């Protein structure tokens, strides 16, 4: 029913557009939530750097305050570091400041005082870039790596605290190392001055390895200890190379994930290519929205990474819940749309159903009653009104057409009788003219041959004029006889074995000899002597006579007419080519029409004819199952190509016999 089809169409449209809208909306929701989360992670990473920078500033401030103390300045000025009081003072400052080491060096980079046991002195800090800058008068803070030996020199237990066993970690890069022994320190170095003179350098700092206090402080400041399903939503980690040395990330057993390593894709991006990673990443045992940034030393070398991450699951759950709410609302909207579509389809379908029934009656030839519907839209009401007017008009027109058809039937029958009578008359007259014309032609021939005595020049011209006109009458008689047969559907070939050259072409070419000699036209017959057709002999002669006659009539003086043939399975494709006026492309379709003459009025009087030759030629060829086409270049040449059935093609190789004589 129409209502069901309309409803199905509305439902499909709602489903397609609703599904497309839902697909786009879900993508937008997901993209927006993830984008906001990643922006938050990047801001958190910047905040983490701010906290670490403040710690470096604190270290620098403490060192500068200590370096200005008179006791330190005097000791360096006098190069006397033997007093126990200086060491005690530095140790007290180190402990109160939360430093892991605090060391004084001489202008020659020799360590003269260490504030932490075992208080080792006498080694040189020549390889330390920050210390060397401080001895040149520059205050420096940076992240640096200390070897096991350097850690042992700076203080007891630092090398043990830094020692980290590497844990097997999914997705990490393969490594042969089993432990990380180096220490990552936040280090400051300042000069000890007396006026503009640098008397030594003071450096100190904090070991980051296993420094829970600093990562917990960053986490608390950024994430306020937020939890999701009893898991911390935010995590912070400081890496030495790709190994976690200080982290809030927890293993499944609750321990901190010290010694675990970052995933390969993150390490490749941050450590090898010195770029920030800001995407989702697998962190130890779960997916996080993360940001990693390289940690550089004072020589701008990558020595580690700072990481901040947000647990991905809260955002995934948020996206899901948002999508579910959207889906519920969409389903409600979809159901309401379907109900409205059902109501609307019914309102539209009812009058259309009435119109369809009325149209069905009209198809059966019945005149339906006027169609009306009370509850319909304005457009549908206009449609029904137009339909009713159309039915009324059609009814009137049908009656008029019926009367007109009856009159046309009577008129057509009378025209048929008249036409049949006309064609019979034409055929009768043409047939009756054949005998007297033949007699006239014989006597004209005898007179031209001077069988009745000699002729004057004026008499010869008169006899030639009579001969031309008699030949024209013969052509007209032949054409009108053929036209009569065609119009009366009596053009039925009586096929036989026809030797084309011997029975048709040789005689025809001889008959045109006088005309071709007069105009210096050369006829070249390239059709093989053994060509045999399965056609009506007289009709075949008619075809070639019409085409060769046209070629002579419209050919160029001194030009060439070529006859050719190619065997094609059951037919032979003939060609009658002549150099001459040719035909313009727009005139080709008119060549084979009845009484068609393409010349202008002056040329038509010069080349008299019936305008039936090509029309009859085409009908004869088609009666034999063949076809005829024309190719021409205007004012240069024309080529008539047609097919006639071959009598016998067995044991005969297909060959082209149309040739060109240069």
Secondary structure, 3 states (H helix, E strand, C coil): CHHHHHHHHHHHHHHHHHHHHHHHHHHHHHHHHHHHHHHHHHHHHHHHHHHHHHHHHHHHHHHHHHHCCHHHHHHHHHCCCCCHHHHHHHHHHHHHHCCCEEEEEECCCEEEEECCCCCCCCCECCCCHHHHHHHCCCCEEEEEEECHHHHHHHCCCHHHHHCEECCCCCCECCCCCCEECCEEEEEEEEEEEECCEEEEEEEEEEECCCCHHHHHHHHHHHHCCCEECCEECEEEEEEECCEEEEECCECCCCCECCCCECEHHHHHHHHHCCCCECCEEEECCEEEEEEEEEEECCCCCEEEEEEEEEEHHHHHHHHHHHHHHHHHHHHHHHHHHHHHHHHHHHHHHHHHHHHHHHHHHHHCCCCCCCCCCCCCCHHHHHHHHHHHHHHHHHHHHHHHHHHHHHHHHHHHHHHHHHHHHHHHHHHHHHHHHHHHHHHHHHHHHHHHCCCCCCCCHHHHHHHHHHHHHHHHHHHHHHHHHHHHHHHCCCCCCCCEEEEHHHHHHHHHHHHCHHHHHHCCCEEEECCCCCCEEEECHHHHHHHHHHHHHHHHHHECCCCEEEEEEEEECCEEEEEEEEEECCCCHHHHHHCCCCCCCCCCHHHHHHCCCCCCHHHHHHHHHHHCCCCEEEEEECCCEEEEEEEEEECCCCCCCCCECCCCCC
